[in-house]
């Protein structure tokens, strides 16, 4: 199992995404776009979760990785997806409260 980073990991391509999802027991994936205002509002929360939890926190730029976003069915941003042991476990769309995201991560570890 890889050591969790203390800041979000920018996903570079599909293989990188699959590797990170597989190598980490719990992962939070933030699908975002640079032009998305709500994504900018959510970014500090995502950065705090990366620093404060042992979950892998991944950032996927939907403009850079349109194919990956399409495969995952991401239709609007921000979308947060949770993975547990390599499998998609939950998904929320829109700006989220940090406590709610933390609770979802804690639930996956329970």
Secondary structure, DSSP 8 states (H G I E B T S, - for coil): -----SS-EE--SHHHHHHHHHH-SEEEEEEE-TT-HHHHHHHHHHHHHHHHSSSEEEEEETTTTHHHHHHTT--SSSEEEEEETTEEEEEEES---HHHHHHHHHHHH-
